[in-house]
Amino acid sequence: MHTKYKGILGEIIATFYLRLKGFKIIEHRFKTYCGEIDIIATKNDLVVFVEVKARKTKDECFIAIRDKQLKRIQRASQIFLGYHPKFANYFIRYDVVLISDWAIPIHIENITI
């Protein structure tokens, strides 16, 4: 499968997985001048900015997580929060969802940036 389509499918799977965990998806593929956030979700008083990694194996997913990408997501999240002041009093968290072939998604909460 083409890499682009595998990424989109991974985001769709991650979206359903997060919904099953009680999250409300408020934004998909939020684009800014400094980068894109795959999924933005809320749960209670929490806003979660999610990076999705879809690869053939779990190990390849872990390898694909880069500090540079996480910092880009953090900068983009500040832009999002500037556009949406209603989330000013929410707690903020950065997560990664890993999607590998024929496996249950792995949700890593509170990735350190």
Kinemage of the C-alpha trace (Angstrom):
@kinemage 1
@onewidth
@group {chain A} dominant
@subgroup {mainchain}
@vectorlist {calphas} color= white
{ca met a 1} P 0.000 0.000 0.000
{ca his a 2} L 1.245 3.494 -0.838
{ca thr a 3} L 2.769 5.270 2.184
{ca lys a 4} L 0.351 8.205 2.005
{ca tyr a 5} L -2.705 5.934 2.055
{ca lys a 6} L -1.258 3.792 4.812
{ca gly a 7} L -0.845 6.956 6.894
{ca ile a 8} L -4.432 8.020 6.253
{ca leu a 9} L -5.707 4.537 7.124
{ca gly a 10} L -3.596 4.639 10.292
{ca glu a 11} L -5.194 7.953 11.273
{ca ile a 12} L -8.673 6.526 10.694
{ca ile a 13} L -7.883 3.501 12.871
{ca ala a 14} L -6.376 5.742 15.551
{ca thr a 15} L -9.476 7.949 15.500
{ca phe a 16} L -11.789 4.999 16.100
{ca tyr a 17} L -9.469 3.639 18.779
{ca leu a 18} L -9.414 6.953 20.645
{ca arg a 19} L -13.206 7.204 20.415
{ca leu a 20} L -13.480 3.750 21.974
{ca lys a 21} L -11.324 5.072 24.814
{ca gly a 22} L -13.799 7.915 25.402
{ca phe a 23} L -12.125 10.755 23.521
{ca lys a 24} L -14.020 13.272 21.423
{ca ile a 25} L -12.189 14.029 18.183
{ca ile a 26} L -12.276 17.762 17.517
{ca glu a 27} L -9.799 18.110 14.659
{ca his a 28} L -8.138 15.949 11.989
{ca arg a 29} L -4.974 16.966 10.202
{ca phe a 30} L -4.741 20.450 11.699
{ca lys a 31} L -2.313 22.303 9.428
{ca thr a 32} L -0.196 25.307 10.341
{ca tyr a 33} L 2.810 27.018 8.774
{ca cys a 34} L 5.070 25.021 11.105
{ca gly a 35} L 3.490 21.604 10.609
{ca glu a 36} L 0.485 19.360 11.007
{ca ile a 37} L -1.131 17.630 13.970
{ca asp a 38} L -2.734 14.331 12.991
{ca ile a 39} L -5.502 14.263 15.614
{ca ile a 40} L -6.678 16.662 18.312
{ca ala a 41} L -9.002 15.146 20.882
{ca thr a 42} L -10.587 16.046 24.205
{ca lys a 43} L -11.681 14.077 27.222
{ca asn a 44} L -13.105 15.847 30.258
{ca asp a 45} L -10.729 18.789 30.903
{ca leu a 46} L -7.899 17.436 28.744
{ca val a 47} L -6.805 18.351 25.216
{ca val a 48} L -4.618 15.735 23.557
{ca phe a 49} L -2.465 16.356 20.494
{ca val a 50} L -1.831 13.017 18.803
{ca glu a 51} L 0.828 11.944 16.318
{ca val a 52} L -0.027 8.733 14.456
{ca lys a 53} L 2.671 6.408 13.161
{ca ala a 54} L 1.597 3.607 10.818
{ca arg a 55} L 4.306 1.171 9.789
{ca lys a 56} L 4.650 -2.500 8.924
{ca thr a 57} L 5.992 -3.502 12.345
{ca lys a 58} L 5.782 -2.175 15.882
{ca asp a 59} L 9.553 -1.640 15.931
{ca glu a 60} L 9.373 0.487 12.775
{ca cys a 61} L 6.667 2.592 14.453
{ca phe a 62} L 8.878 3.258 17.469
{ca ile a 63} L 11.840 4.158 15.266
{ca ala a 64} L 9.662 6.643 13.329
{ca ile a 65} L 9.060 8.826 16.406
{ca arg a 66} L 11.484 11.747 16.153
{ca asp a 67} L 12.141 14.597 18.579
{ca lys a 68} L 11.966 17.078 15.698
{ca gln a 69} L 8.410 15.950 14.870
{ca leu a 70} L 7.317 16.142 18.484
{ca lys a 71} L 8.649 19.696 18.777
{ca arg a 72} L 6.806 20.601 15.563
{ca ile a 73} L 3.587 19.246 17.082
{ca gln a 74} L 4.185 21.301 20.212
{ca arg a 75} L 4.605 24.503 18.159
{ca ala a 76} L 1.499 23.695 16.092
{ca ser a 77} L -0.471 22.989 19.283
{ca gln a 78} L 0.293 26.494 20.550
{ca ile a 79} L -1.148 27.900 17.328
{ca phe a 80} L -4.257 25.735 17.743
{ca leu a 81} L -4.717 26.923 21.330
{ca gly a 82} L -4.356 30.520 20.157
{ca tyr a 83} L -7.222 29.970 17.708
{ca his a 84} L -9.359 28.200 20.333
{ca pro a 85} L -9.199 30.114 23.640
{ca lys a 86} L -12.036 27.967 25.054
{ca phe a 87} L -9.349 25.330 25.767
{ca ala a 88} L -7.176 27.771 27.775
{ca asn a 89} L -8.046 26.130 31.112
{ca tyr a 90} L -7.691 22.561 29.857
{ca phe a 91} L -4.749 20.320 30.652
{ca ile a 92} L -2.533 19.664 27.622
{ca arg a 93} L -0.999 16.334 26.678
{ca tyr a 94} L 0.968 14.977 23.733
{ca asp a 95} L 0.373 11.351 22.730
{ca val a 96} L 1.439 8.952 19.989
{ca val a 97} L -0.674 6.150 18.539
{ca leu a 98} L 1.266 3.393 16.800
{ca ile a 99} L -0.467 1.315 14.141
{ca ser a 100} L 1.278 -1.789 12.823
{ca asp a 101} L -0.063 -4.528 10.576
{ca trp a 102} L -2.528 -6.889 12.266
{ca ala a 103} L -1.983 -5.517 15.752
{ca ile a 104} L -4.036 -3.607 18.293
{ca pro a 105} L -3.025 0.082 18.257
{ca ile a 106} L -0.521 1.136 20.895
{ca his a 107} L -1.441 4.386 22.641
{ca ile a 108} L 1.534 6.061 24.296
{ca glu a 109} L 0.313 8.819 26.579
{ca asn a 110} L 2.180 11.922 27.646
{ca ile a 111} L 5.181 11.790 25.339
{ca thr a 112} L 7.896 14.049 26.692
{ca ile a 113} L 8.883 16.841 24.348
